[in-house]
Amino acid sequence: MSEELLQEETKAAESAEEMTMADLEEHFDDANPWNVVKDYMEKKTVLPVKVEGIVNGGAIAMVEGLRGFIPASKLSLSYIEDLETYLLKDIEVQVIDADQANGRLVLSAREILKEKERKALEEKIANVKVGSVTTGTVETLQNYGAFVRLSDGLSGLVHVSQISQKRIKAPKDVLKVGDEVSVKIIGVKDGKISLSMKALEEVHEEPVERVELPKSERIGTSLGDLFKNIKL
């Protein structure tokens, strides 16, 4: 075998070995669960998990063989009275922190729940029909109006100018929290619902006082009428 051919074969073998090592390193990176969960975090991947344990301040779930911690504040949109109710529960989470150096993997269900709630709210608002009449309960009173919780769970504002046909200074003068009221939906804009109570009030016209005028012949005054009582 010539020296040149030997050198070419040696280079080819070295190149093949380098490619094999690169492939192994790439495979190792892909197989590293920390790299996998970091990819989940970057892509905001929704992961179905089972709560496998309850600890102080949160819950435990496994992702790619790693122990993930879900803080209690990230389990729900509201305060959880008893964390034990989540034990063995199937939930959806996202990775919000993956720190291999400190062995820290933090998961959250809150962002997913907020997105679902937002979409559900958008759907409800999309089905609201302007002009429809419904009932609701006064939730809060502000100087500029009253917020009313409707029967479908949505809330709307009755501006102070839409509370009554009579002029009022403040909503608290005629309403209180907890009052059940009938309202008409008069507008939906940017996800906000405008309501009116005034639109449902009957219009009471003030009675018109009729004044009977004398007939025209009685209005005229003749010269005889002017002089008959004058003594010369």
C-alpha positions in Angstrom: 0.0 0.0 0.0 1.4 3.4 -1.0 2.1 6.0 1.6 -0.4 8.4 0.1 -3.2 5.8 0.2 -2.3 5.0 3.8 -2.6 8.7 4.8 -6.0 9.0 3.1 -7.3 6.0 5.0 -5.9 7.3 8.2 -7.7 10.7 7.7 -10.9 9.0 6.8 -10.8 6.9 10.0 -10.0 9.9 12.1 -12.9 11.8 10.5 -15.3 8.9 11.1 -14.2 8.8 14.7 -14.7 12.5 15.2 -18.2 12.2 13.7 -19.0 9.3 16.0 -17.9 11.3 19.1 -20.0 14.3 17.9 -23.0 12.1 17.5 -22.4 10.6 20.9 -22.2 14.0 22.5 -25.3 15.2 20.8 -27.1 12.0 21.8 -25.9 12.6 25.4 -27.2 16.1 25.4 -30.6 14.9 24.1 -30.7 12.2 26.7 -29.9 14.6 29.5 -33.3 15.1 31.3 -32.3 18.6 32.3 -31.8 19.6 28.7 -35.2 18.2 27.9 -37.0 20.1 30.7 -35.1 23.3 29.7 -36.5 22.8 26.2 -40.0 22.4 27.7 -39.5 25.7 29.6 -38.4 27.6 26.5 -41.3 26.3 24.4 -43.8 26.6 27.3 -44.8 23.0 26.7 -48.0 21.9 28.5 -47.2 18.7 30.4 -49.7 16.3 31.9 -48.5 15.1 35.3 -49.8 13.4 38.5 -49.3 14.9 41.9 -47.2 12.3 43.7 -46.6 14.0 47.0 -47.6 16.9 49.2 -44.8 18.8 51.0 -44.6 22.0 53.0 -45.7 24.8 50.7 -46.6 22.8 47.7 -46.7 19.5 45.7 -44.4 17.1 44.0 -44.6 15.8 40.4 -42.1 13.9 38.2 -41.0 15.2 34.8 -38.6 13.1 32.7 -37.6 11.3 35.9 -36.8 14.5 37.7 -38.5 15.6 40.9 -40.4 18.8 40.2 -41.8 21.2 42.9 -45.2 23.0 42.4 -45.6 25.8 44.9 -49.1 26.0 46.4 -49.6 29.5 44.8 -49.0 27.9 41.4 -51.5 25.0 41.8 -54.6 27.0 41.5 -56.0 30.5 40.7 -57.4 30.7 44.2 -56.2 29.9 47.7 -56.1 26.1 48.5 -57.4 25.3 51.9 -56.2 21.7 52.0 -53.3 20.7 49.7 -54.0 17.0 50.4 -56.9 17.2 48.1 -54.4 17.4 45.2 -52.6 14.2 46.1 -52.7 11.7 43.1 -54.6 14.3 41.1 -53.9 14.6 37.3 -53.1 18.2 36.3 -51.3 20.1 33.6 -48.2 22.1 34.3 -45.4 24.1 32.6 -41.7 24.3 33.6 -41.0 27.7 34.9 -37.5 27.1 36.3 -34.9 24.4 35.5 -31.6 24.8 37.3 -29.4 21.7 36.9 -26.5 23.0 39.0 -28.8 23.3 42.1 -31.1 20.5 41.2 -34.1 22.9 41.1 -37.1 22.1 38.9 -40.2 24.3 39.5 -43.5 23.6 37.8 -46.7 25.7 37.6 -50.3 25.0 36.7 -51.4 28.6 37.2 -50.4 30.0 33.8 -52.3 27.3 32.0 -55.4 27.8 34.2 -55.3 31.6 33.6 -55.1 31.0 29.8 -58.1 28.7 30.0 -60.0 31.2 32.1 -59.3 34.0 29.7 -60.5 31.9 26.7 -63.7 30.9 28.6 -64.3 34.6 29.4 -63.8 35.6 25.8 -66.3 32.9 24.7 -68.9 34.2 27.2 -68.5 37.8 26.2 -68.8 36.8 22.5 -72.2 35.3 23.2 -73.5 38.5 24.9 -76.3 40.1 23.0 -76.7 43.8 23.0 -80.3 44.8 23.7 -81.0 41.8 25.9 -82.5 42.2 29.4 -81.3 40.2 32.4 -81.0 40.3 36.1 -77.9 40.6 38.3 -76.6 41.5 41.8 -74.8 44.7 42.7 -71.2 43.7 43.5 -69.5 47.0 44.2 -70.4 50.7 44.2 -68.1 53.4 42.8 -68.6 57.1 42.4 -68.9 56.6 38.7 -71.3 53.7 38.7 -72.3 50.2 40.0 -70.7 46.9 39.0 -73.3 44.2 38.6 -72.7 40.4 38.5 -74.9 38.9 35.9 -76.5 35.4 36.0 -73.9 33.9 33.6 -71.0 34.9 35.9 -70.0 38.0 33.8 -69.8 41.5 35.3 -70.9 44.8 33.8 -71.0 48.4 34.7 -74.1 50.6 35.1 -72.7 54.1 34.7 -74.2 56.6 37.2 -75.9 58.3 34.2 -77.6 54.9 33.4 -79.0 54.1 36.9 -82.1 56.2 36.8 -84.0 58.7 34.6 -83.9 61.0 37.7 -80.7 62.8 38.3 -78.7 61.2 41.2 -75.4 62.4 42.7 -73.9 58.9 43.5 -74.9 55.3 43.0 -75.0 54.7 46.8 -77.9 57.1 47.0 -80.2 54.6 45.4 -78.3 51.2 45.4 -76.5 49.0 47.9 -74.3 46.0 47.5 -76.4 42.8 47.3 -79.3 44.5 45.6 -80.9 42.4 42.8 -81.5 44.6 39.8 -82.9 44.3 36.2 -80.5 45.6 33.6 -80.4 46.0 29.8 -77.1 45.3 27.9 -76.4 48.4 25.9 -72.9 47.8 24.8 -69.9 45.5 24.6 -66.4 46.9 23.9 -62.9 45.7 24.6 -64.3 42.9 26.7 -66.3 45.3 28.9 -70.0 45.2 29.2 -72.1 48.3 29.6 -75.5 48.1 31.4 -78.5 50.3 31.9 -81.2 50.3 34.5 -82.6 53.6 33.2 -83.5 52.0 29.9 -86.0 49.7 31.7 -87.8 52.5 33.6 -91.2 53.6 32.3 -91.4 57.1 31.1 -93.9 59.0 33.1 -95.0 62.1 31.4 -96.0 65.1 33.5 -99.7 65.8 33.2 -100.4 68.9 31.1 -102.6 71.5 32.7 -105.3 72.5 30.3 -106.2 76.2 30.3 -109.5 77.1 28.7 -109.3 80.3 26.8 -112.4 82.5 26.4 -114.0 82.6 23.0 -112.8 85.2 20.6 -116.0 87.2 20.7 -115.7 87.6 24.4 -112.1 88.9 24.1 -113.1 91.9 21.9 -114.2 95.1 23.7 -116.6 97.5 22.0 -116.5 101.2 22.4 -119.9 101.1 24.1 -118.5 98.7 26.7 -115.7 101.2 27.3 -117.9 104.2 27.8 -121.0 102.8 29.3 -119.8 103.3 32.9 -118.3 106.7 32.4 -120.3 109.6 33.6 -119.9 112.9 31.8 
